């Protein structure tokens, strides 16, 4: 057999774009459904008829009007209805008009009318493409950073000495691991705080378990680890959240906090400051 030796540059010069169409069968159904929404008006029965005709396509159009991801929309729906079952197709089938009327707090009708009344330019179209692509990733990054900034303000209200977004020195004095906050320093942390904020479900909420476990394995046993997290989409990943809870219940995590627990978080920081002489 002849020996083959390839060069990277030669192969790169032979690459071609893999053009694909963004539409699949379901996308075509949704696009076809857009015109049906144009004459919906204020009649709730008009929306009932559209949901009855194609619940999945109509629901997707509703999400597009509200600018919500599937995870965000499902979470909002579960908050509106008394049980998760009522928030879906079976709930709609059981009482169509009540289902549509329950959507009231989402201001769906107002948003639809406002969107339909707009005159769109090519700049608007390109902006929407930017929002749907890069914008989705930016939302996730900003969500996490804003929660970090929120926590940093709380930490700064109690401690003068701390380091943010750093790699702390592990128990062996050599290896390191990343953490969002190390108090009073990364070289000799007495308190570690990890911050995780989510607005959509996915693998990142599973990855957090690995992140926390690495911190637990690396830190000294007497270094306190606190977790600050938020985002209602955790409700859709309860199995992952239970793993965090198991860490806490086993004593590896001091406490898990959310923004609504900020006062308790500050109180615990004050307590730890005194106990550790910081």
ABEGO torsion letter per residue (X at the ends): XBBBBBBAAAAAAABBBBBBBABBAAAAAAAAAAAAAAAAEABAAAAAAAAAABAAAAAAAAAAAAGBBAAAAAAAAAAABABAAAABAAAAAABAAAAAAAAAAAGAAAAAAAAAABBBBAAAAAAAAAAABAAAAAAAAAAAAAAAAAAAAAAAAABABBBBGBBBBBAAGABBBBBABBOABAABBABBBBBBBBABBEAAAAAAAAAAAAAAAABBAABBBBBBBBEAAAAAAAAAAAAAAAAAAAGABABBBBAAAAAAAAAAAAAAAAAAGX
